[in-house]
Amino acid sequence: MTKLFKTAALVLAMVVVFSAVSGCAQNSTPAAPTAPAAPAATEAPAATTADAPAATTADAPAAPAAPVDNAASSEFTVRISDEPVTISIWCPLDVKVARSYTNYGDVLYYQELEKATNVHVDFTHPPVGAEPEQLNLLIAGGNLPDIIWLQGTANWYSYPGGISGALEDGVALDMVEPIQKWAPNIQEVWRKFPDVKKRTTTDDGRIAMWPFITAGLIGHWGEWHTYPNDSVMPKTDQINQIYAAFDRAFNKTKVVTRVPDLGDPVDYNLGFHDDSFTESTLYSVNWHFMQRMVNSGAEDVWQTEPIGGEFRPEGQIPFLKGEPLAGYDDYYECVDETHASWLIYHAAFTEVKPGTDEFKRVTDASRYLGYDFVVTGSSAETDGGNVDVTVGIQNRGVAPFYYDWQVVLALADGDGEIATEAVTDWKLTELLPGPAHVLDGSISTDGLAPGDYSLLMRVVNPMEGGKNLRFSNEAQDSVIRGWMALGTLTVE
């Protein structure tokens, strides 16, 4: 079973980013962006507008159609338009990405995003180090893209009159009306936090930048520390109030926080996030992640709440090349000790190409995370109008599956069609790593025609269009895609 490096839980200290692609045509209606989700932060977020993308006066792509219903698809999609849409973006190329790629369009992430949304992004990147000069030439030439996304030394502060000057000159477009029409969630953020709106608005009330907002709760960058000035951190009772608020608010989605021994997180339904995975994970120093887990009595929290984090950025590329940095902990030992289910690992998507040693190395590392369900055996016995089923499932991974998705048994006829099915009461969350778990269930044969049937099992993903949970057996998908084949039986 393949698991990608990804965040599978809501991080208390996460950076919540709101950005939307919005191309505008001169003297015409702007294209409709997708509406971002509203933030869950309980304190005012700090807005960052210096790097926000600006809508320009280039010809715009057509406004996207209503989302397509993908309930029948097994692939996750956020399709924006029935017809392919192309937008153009001018932006500097991140120096880390530039080590392996010459264009964001060559990065697998953006290629997969295009498949999911049906929107193609035509990226143009200025030469590294020449961004300000190239920006001036772009504007002087008048052939503007749909979006100019400025970063680093190329920014609107260098434009005569700043962003207000760009509006006056017709280089940038006023986004007030598009936001009112297409971005209700951003409007709600502004209603609650008027200071955020003020930071994205000119003195005369115009908005040329699509808001790019980061939100955090505590400390520098919202990362739950104020090092080196620890005296300004909230007190324990204040920290616990925040934990309690998240615990009350999220009864379905798992929540993780960063610091195991800050406040009393073990008193709440919270997992943990190791922000420097492999660099300071194991027990050698008192402030390292696992030592802090021990200090707070949280070393067994992984059995009910997820553990994850971010592979230390400086160590990502050396690990991919098979040359881990000196002084870093062994990756696989860190996974074993933390029972991590997911990791943020940006280099896996910007530095790795299929078919390379790096691709195999990162794939193996990803597969080592989280759960790994294997069917170790099964049996079926006909009892009147029912089939009594026994299944052995072993979790050979390092962590449980943290959601009790429904497990369904079914019988399929010789044509590969489901003839009947039954929902079990099995709890996936109870399948901890270790010996096989023996589970019993039954399925009715009433009304079935006599003959041979395949006994199948699957785990139902409640998310529309979500990926199927797969078992690490060759019999997975062997009869019907998405189903684990357990054997055959005869109904008389």
C-alpha positions in Angstrom: 0.0 0.0 0.0 1.4 3.3 -1.0 1.1 6.3 1.2 2.4 9.7 0.1 4.1 12.2 2.4 1.2 14.4 3.2 -0.6 16.1 6.1 -3.4 13.9 7.2 -4.5 16.0 10.2 -5.2 19.6 11.1 -2.1 21.2 12.6 -2.8 23.7 15.3 0.3 25.7 14.3 -0.2 25.2 10.6 0.0 28.0 8.1 -3.4 28.5 6.5 -3.0 30.0 3.1 -5.7 31.6 1.1 -4.9 32.2 -2.6 -7.0 32.0 -5.7 -6.1 32.3 -9.4 -7.9 35.3 -10.9 -7.1 36.5 -14.3 -8.7 39.7 -15.6 -9.4 41.1 -19.0 -9.2 44.8 -19.8 -12.7 46.3 -19.7 -14.2 42.8 -19.1 -15.4 40.6 -16.2 -12.7 38.8 -14.2 -12.6 35.1 -14.2 -14.1 33.4 -11.1 -11.6 31.9 -8.7 -12.4 29.0 -6.5 -13.6 30.0 -3.0 -11.1 29.0 -0.3 -12.1 27.4 2.9 -12.7 29.6 6.0 -10.0 29.5 8.7 -10.4 27.8 12.0 -8.1 30.2 13.8 -9.5 31.9 16.9 -7.1 34.8 17.0 -6.5 37.4 14.3 -4.2 36.2 11.6 -1.3 38.2 10.4 -1.7 39.2 6.8 1.2 39.2 4.3 0.6 41.1 1.1 4.1 41.8 -0.1 4.3 38.4 -1.9 0.6 38.3 -3.0 -0.2 37.7 -6.6 -1.7 40.6 -8.5 -4.3 40.5 -11.2 -3.2 42.1 -14.4 -4.9 43.5 -17.4 -4.1 40.6 -19.7 -6.9 38.8 -21.6 -8.7 36.5 -19.1 -9.6 32.8 -19.3 -13.3 32.1 -19.3 -15.1 32.0 -15.9 -15.1 28.4 -14.8 -18.3 26.3 -14.8 -20.0 24.8 -11.8 -18.0 21.9 -10.2 -18.4 18.5 -11.8 -19.9 15.7 -9.7 -17.2 13.1 -9.3 -18.9 10.9 -6.8 -18.4 7.9 -9.0 -14.7 8.4 -9.5 -12.1 6.7 -7.3 -9.6 9.6 -8.0 -9.7 12.8 -5.9 -10.6 15.8 -8.0 -11.4 19.5 -7.5 -12.4 20.1 -11.1 -13.2 23.7 -11.8 -14.3 23.6 -15.4 -15.8 21.1 -17.8 -13.7 22.6 -20.6 -9.9 23.0 -20.3 -8.9 26.4 -19.0 -5.4 28.0 -19.4 -4.1 30.9 -17.3 -0.7 32.6 -17.5 1.4 33.4 -14.5 4.7 35.4 -14.4 6.7 34.6 -11.2 10.2 34.0 -10.1 11.3 30.4 -9.9 12.1 29.2 -6.3 15.9 28.6 -6.0 15.3 25.1 -4.5 13.1 24.1 -7.4 15.6 25.6 -9.9 18.1 23.0 -8.9 16.0 20.3 -10.7 13.6 22.1 -12.9 13.5 25.1 -15.3 9.7 25.6 -15.0 7.0 24.9 -12.4 5.0 23.3 -15.2 7.5 20.4 -15.2 7.0 19.7 -11.5 4.8 16.6 -10.9 2.7 18.5 -8.3 1.5 21.1 -10.8 0.9 18.4 -13.5 -1.3 16.5 -11.0 -3.1 19.7 -10.0 -3.9 20.3 -13.7 -5.4 16.9 -14.0 -7.5 17.5 -10.9 -8.8 21.0 -11.8 -8.8 20.9 -15.6 -6.8 24.2 -15.4 -3.5 24.5 -17.1 -1.1 27.1 -15.8 1.4 28.6 -18.3 4.3 29.7 -16.1 6.9 32.2 -17.2 10.0 32.7 -15.0 12.6 35.4 -15.2 16.3 34.5 -14.9 17.4 34.0 -11.3 18.9 37.3 -10.1 17.3 39.4 -12.8 13.8 39.5 -11.5 13.4 43.3 -10.9 14.8 44.2 -14.3 12.7 41.6 -16.0 9.6 42.8 -14.2 10.2 46.3 -15.5 10.7 45.0 -19.1 7.5 42.9 -18.8 5.4 45.9 -17.7 7.0 48.2 -20.3 6.3 45.7 -23.1 2.5 45.8 -22.2 2.0 42.1 -23.0 0.9 41.1 -19.5 0.0 37.7 -18.1 -3.2 36.9 -16.2 -1.3 37.0 -12.9 2.0 38.5 -11.7 3.2 36.7 -8.6 6.0 38.7 -7.0 8.5 37.3 -4.6 11.8 38.4 -3.1 13.4 41.4 -4.7 10.8 41.6 -7.4 7.9 43.4 -5.7 5.3 46.2 -6.2 7.2 48.5 -3.9 9.7 49.1 -6.7 7.0 50.2 -9.1 6.5 54.0 -9.3 3.8 54.8 -6.9 3.7 51.2 -5.6 0.5 49.1 -6.1 -1.6 52.3 -6.3 0.6 53.5 -9.2 0.1 50.1 -10.9 -3.7 50.6 -10.6 -3.6 54.1 -11.9 -1.5 53.0 -14.9 -3.8 50.1 -15.7 -1.1 47.5 -15.0 -3.1 46.0 -12.2 -6.8 45.6 -11.8 -9.1 46.5 -8.9 -10.2 43.2 -7.4 -13.0 44.6 -5.1 -15.9 43.4 -7.3 -14.4 39.9 -8.1 -13.9 39.3 -4.4 -17.4 40.4 -3.6 -18.8 38.1 -6.2 -16.5 35.0 -5.9 -14.8 35.0 -2.5 -17.4 34.8 0.3 -14.9 33.2 2.7 -12.3 35.9 2.3 -15.1 38.5 2.9 -16.0 36.6 6.1 -12.4 36.8 7.3 -12.3 40.5 6.6 -15.6 41.0 8.5 -14.1 39.3 11.6 -10.6 40.7 11.2 -10.9 44.2 9.7 -7.1 44.8 10.2 -6.5 42.0 7.6 -8.5 43.8 5.0 -6.8 47.1 5.7 -3.4 45.5 4.9 -4.6 44.4 1.5 -6.4 47.6 0.6 -5.1 50.9 -0.8 -6.0 54.2 0.9 -8.8 54.8 -1.6 -10.4 51.4 -1.0 -9.0 49.5 -4.0 -7.6 46.0 -3.9 -5.1 44.9 -6.6 -3.7 41.8 -4.9 -5.5 38.6 -4.4 -5.1 38.2 -0.6 -2.5 35.7 0.6 -3.1 35.3 4.3 -1.2 33.3 6.9 -2.8 32.5 10.2 -1.2 31.3 13.4 -2.0 31.1 17.0 1.0 31.3 19.2 4.6 32.5 18.8 6.9 33.2 15.9 5.2 32.1 12.6 2.5 30.5 14.6 4.9 27.7 15.6 4.2 27.7 19.3 7.5 29.2 20.5 8.9 32.7 21.1 12.6 31.7 21.4 14.8 33.2 22.7 12.3 35.3 24.7 10.2 32.6 26.4 8.8 35.0 28.9 6.2 36.3 26.4 4.7 32.9 25.9 1.1 32.3 27.1 0.7 30.7 30.5 -0.2 27.0 31.0 -3.9 27.8 31.6 -4.1 29.9 28.5 -2.5 27.2 26.4 -4.9 24.6 27.8 -7.9 26.8 26.9 -6.7 26.7 23.3 -6.3 22.9 23.4 -9.8 22.6 24.8 -11.3 24.8 22.2 -9.8 22.7 19.4 -10.8 19.5 21.1 -14.4 20.7 21.4 -14.5 22.0 17.8 -13.1 19.0 15.9 -15.0 15.8 16.7 -14.3 14.1 13.3 -11.0 15.6 12.1 -7.9 14.7 14.0 -5.9 17.6 15.4 -2.2 17.8 16.1 0.0 20.3 18.0 3.7 21.0 18.0 5.1 20.9 21.5 4.4 17.8 23.6 5.3 19.4 27.0 3.7 22.8 26.5 0.7 23.0 28.7 -1.2 19.7 29.2 -1.9 18.4 25.7 -2.2 14.8 26.9 -5.4 15.8 28.7 -7.1 16.4 25.3 -7.6 14.4 22.0 -4.5 15.7 20.3 -1.7 14.2 18.3 1.7 15.8 17.8 3.8 17.4 15.1 7.6 17.0 15.0 8.8 20.2 13.2 12.4 19.0 12.7 12.1 15.3 11.9 15.4 13.4 12.0 17.3 16.6 13.0 16.1 16.7 16.7 13.7 13.7 17.0 15.2 11.1 19.3 16.1 11.1 23.0 19.6 12.4 23.1 18.7 16.0 24.2 16.0 17.2 26.6 14.3 19.5 24.1 14.2 16.9 21.3 10.8 15.7 20.2 10.7 12.2 21.7 12.3 13.3 25.0 9.6 15.9 25.3 7.0 13.2 24.5 8.4 11.2 27.4 8.6 14.2 29.7 4.8 14.9 29.2 3.8 11.2 29.4 2.7 11.3 25.7 4.8 8.4 24.4 1.7 6.2 23.9 -0.6 8.9 22.4 0.1 7.4 18.9 -2.2 4.5 19.7 -5.3 6.8 19.4 -4.0 10.2 17.9 -1.8 10.7 14.9 1.9 11.7 14.9 3.5 13.5 12.0 5.7 16.5 11.2 8.1 17.9 8.7 11.4 16.3 7.6 14.0 19.0 8.5 14.3 21.0 5.2 18.1 21.1 5.3 18.2 17.3 5.5 15.7 16.5 2.7 17.9 16.6 -0.4 20.9 14.8 1.3 18.5 12.0 2.4 17.2 11.7 -1.1 20.7 11.3 -2.4 21.5 8.6 0.2 23.9 10.9 2.1 22.1 11.9 5.3 23.6 14.9 7.1 26.0 14.1 9.9 24.4 14.3 13.3 20.9 13.6 12.0 19.0 10.7 13.5 18.3 7.6 11.3 15.0 8.1 9.4 13.7 4.6 10.0 14.5 4.7 13.7 12.7 8.0 14.0 9.6 6.5 12.3 9.7 3.5 14.6 10.0 5.6 17.7 7.5 8.3 16.9 5.0 6.0 15.0 4.6 8.8 12.4 1.8 8.5 9.9 2.7 11.5 7.7 5.4 14.0 6.9 5.8 17.3 5.1 8.6 16.7 2.6 8.6 19.3 -0.1 11.7 18.0 -1.8 9.9 14.8 -2.7 7.8 16.8 -5.1 10.4 19.3 -6.4 13.6 17.4 -6.5 12.6 13.8 -7.5 11.9 12.4 -10.9 10.4 9.0 -11.6 12.8 6.2 -12.4 15.7 7.6 -10.3 17.4 6.3 -7.2 15.9 9.3 -5.4 12.4 8.3 -6.4 12.9 4.7 -5.1 14.5 6.1 -1.9 11.6 8.5 -1.1 9.0 6.0 -2.1 10.4 3.4 0.3 10.6 6.0 3.0 7.0 7.0 2.4 5.7 3.4 2.5 7.3 3.0 5.9 5.0 5.5 7.4 1.6 4.8 9.1 -0.5 1.7 8.8 0.0 -1.3 6.5 -2.9 -3.8 6.5 -2.4 -7.3 5.3 -5.1 -10.0 5.2 -3.4 -13.1 6.8 -6.3 -15.5 6.2 -10.0 -15.9 5.9 -12.7 -18.5 6.1 -16.4 -18.7 5.3 -19.1 -21.1 6.4 -22.6 -21.3 5.2 -25.2 -21.3 7.9 -28.8 -21.4 6.6 -29.3 -18.2 4.8 -26.1 -16.6 6.0 -22.4 -16.9 5.3 -20.3 -16.6 8.5 -17.0 -14.9 7.7 -13.8 -14.8 9.7 -10.9 -12.6 8.5 -7.4 -12.2 9.9 -5.9 -8.7 9.4 -2.4 -7.8 10.5 -1.1 -4.2 10.7 2.5 -4.5 9.7 3.0 -0.7 9.8 4.0 1.5 12.7 0.7 3.2 13.5 -3.1 2.5 13.4 -5.5 3.9 10.9 -7.1 6.7 12.9 -10.7 6.8 11.4 -13.4 4.1 11.7 -14.4 3.9 8.1 -17.0 1.3 7.3 -15.7 -2.2 6.4 -18.1 -4.0 4.0 -18.3 -7.6 3.0 -19.8 -8.6 -0.3 -20.5 -11.5 -2.7 -19.8 -11.0 -6.4 -21.2 -13.2 -9.1 -19.3 -14.7 -12.1 -19.8 -11.5 -14.1 -17.9 -9.5 -11.5 -21.1 -7.8 -10.3 -21.9 -7.3 -6.6 -24.8 -9.5 -5.7 -25.2 -8.6 -2.1 -23.2 -6.9 0.6 -23.2 -6.2 4.4 -21.7 -3.6 6.6 -19.6 -5.0 9.5 -19.1 -3.4 12.9 -15.3 -3.8 12.8 -13.2 -0.9 14.2 -10.2 -0.1 12.0 -8.8 2.1 14.8 -8.4 -1.0 17.0 -6.0 -2.7 14.5 -2.7 -1.7 16.2 0.6 -2.9 14.8 1.5 -6.4 16.0 -0.1 -9.8 15.8 -3.1 -10.4 13.4 -6.5 -9.4 14.6 -9.3 -11.9 14.0 -12.6 -10.4 13.0 -16.0 -12.1 12.5 -18.9 -11.0 10.4 -21.7 -12.4 8.3 -23.5 -11.8 5.0 -27.0 -12.9 3.9 -27.5 -15.2 0.9 -31.3 -14.8 0.8 -32.5 -14.3 -2.7 -29.2 -15.3 -4.4 -29.2 -17.7 -7.3 -27.3 -20.9 -6.7 -23.8 -20.8 -8.0 -20.2 -19.8 -7.3 -19.4 -16.4 -5.8 -16.3 -14.4 -4.9 -16.2 -13.2 -1.2 -14.9 -9.7 -1.2 -14.1 -7.0 1.4 -13.5 -3.2 1.1 -13.1 -0.2 3.3 -15.4 2.7 2.3 -13.8 6.1 2.1 -16.5 8.6 3.2 -14.9 11.4 1.3 -16.4 12.0 -2.1 -14.0 10.9 -4.8 -11.4 9.9 -2.1 -8.8 7.3 -2.6 -9.6 3.7 -1.6 -7.9 2.2 1.4 -5.9 -0.8 0.0 -4.6 -4.0 1.6 -1.1 -5.1 0.8 -2.1 -8.4 -0.8 -1.9 -9.4 -4.4 -5.6 -10.3 -4.2 -6.4 -6.6 -3.7 -8.4 -5.5 -6.9 -8.0 -8.9 -8.4 -11.8 -9.4 -8.9 -13.2 -5.9 -8.7 -11.2 -2.6 -8.4 -11.4 -1.3 -4.9 -12.2 -4.7 -3.3 -10.0 -7.2 -1.5 -10.7 -10.8 -2.7 -11.0 -13.2 0.2 -11.9 -16.4 -1.6 -14.8 -18.2 -3.3 -17.8 -20.0 -2.1 -20.8 -21.9 -3.5 -24.4 -21.0 -2.7 -26.7 -23.9 -3.2 
